């Protein structure tokens, strides 16, 4: 049975693979065009549990289309490997409405001292 810790570890492993292979230059780039591929790869690696992958258009988002993972009531993507309580709190959505520095300042629990996602 999949645990939240196993999911988090898988997300971190796969995002590191994207970076190592040079598919992206930073984690944020995964969520700008590769989010569906990323979520699908995570889903496959953790054994294809159901339900698991969601798109925000199913939840009523109007401005930005994003694919993410929902597991045990938390929302995950490449930038939020620990998950967040509300899908709107995924960092990708904050960038749509406010500067990155403001997101980091407002959410210190999500970032290390250099502004990188924990």
Buried (B, 14 or more C-beta within 10 A) or exposed (E): EEEBEEBBEBBBEBBEEBBEEEEBEEBBBBBEEBBBBBBBBBBEBBEEEEEBBBBBEEEEBEEBEBBBBBBEEBBBBBBBBBBBEEBEBBBBBBBEEEEEEEBBEEBEEBBEEEEEBE
